[in-house]
Amino acid sequence: MEYDSPFGRFRLLPLHHHPKSPLQAWSAADDLMLKELAGIEPKPQRVLIVNDTHGALGTCLHQWHPYSWNDSYCSKLSLQQNLRRNEMLFSPEHWLESTEQPKDLFDVVLIKIPKTLSLLEYQLTMLRPLLSPQTRIIGTGMVKHLSKSMVQCFEKCIGPTHTSLATRKARLVFSQFNPALTLATPQPVCYRIPGSDLEIVNYPNVFSQQKLDLGTRFLLEHFPDVSDAKNIVDLGCGNGALACYAARQNPNAHLSLLDDSWLALQSARESIELNKIPNPCELIAADGLDGFEEKADVILCNPPFHEGTRLDSNIALRMFKGAKRCLNEHGKLVVVGNQHLDYHQTLSAHFKEVTLTASNPKFVVLTASRPR
């Protein structure tokens, strides 16, 4: 797809693009932001882009050599691919994981406003040491996802804030840095898994931040026997609840925890440390199981079915295909999901045996084995 931006024409595609998919790599919010930036003079020396989902801003503003700060490994892949499509180089030193603290002051900070208020508050608070009263701070988002509380969050964490008029259902947020504000560093939430001695750590942007989600709880109530497993994978690990629970059953198994979010991996790492899990563990930022070459005896999965604010069943499908490749001959994939997602049919296309382990009015636990 070709995008005519104020900074030139670029070929931009989302990750895992399908020709029949209507999804594009830029939004009206990106377009509004770029039009606002087109008139900036002189060219800013240090630019930071936050939450650039598909790399559209990073590609269009490549001439400014921007830094990108993001919580998504898939967003990193998207930026790399879109830069390559436009014959531009990706600079690893200009990519910052969400668990890293950017350094030094920035002239311009551009924020794609995330879907959760807790992540926005975390990011804005962490950004304060990088700002001066001269820093241009601009947020952007679609009106339907930009709540009043998010604008108030800018005022609370940064300083005086106002919004633009809506254009093509998108809006800009302008904030002026107030150095007199004092804010505490956001702390992760901790809670106990019901019926166990396990305590879980949750940073912002990690699913079910305040308490254990009902799907994971249902899977724990019908947890598979992993006592003989040598290699266990927690796919889309989030805060690591499934891996920690498996470790209680089998303290000798090797645990691999994979997630797209670095804040999720940090949550899982701290959950493992807090519960003194003795198992050998590796935590991997990943797009599903792409690039994972180990063979697993058990793969545990509570797959997401949203990408940002959009429903997306393809995430689970990619996870199931990856599990099919990574399971050993007698291995099993254990999945929990909402009834309406009909994972049984999807799994049956990739596994010869799919068993309904448990169900209630909202959730099912399925066990898949013997990959096709």
Summary of the structure (lengths in Angstrom):
residues: 372
radius of gyration: 21.6
end to end distance: 34.9
largest distance: 64.3
contacts: 1241
relative contact order: 0.09
helix: 30%
strand: 29%
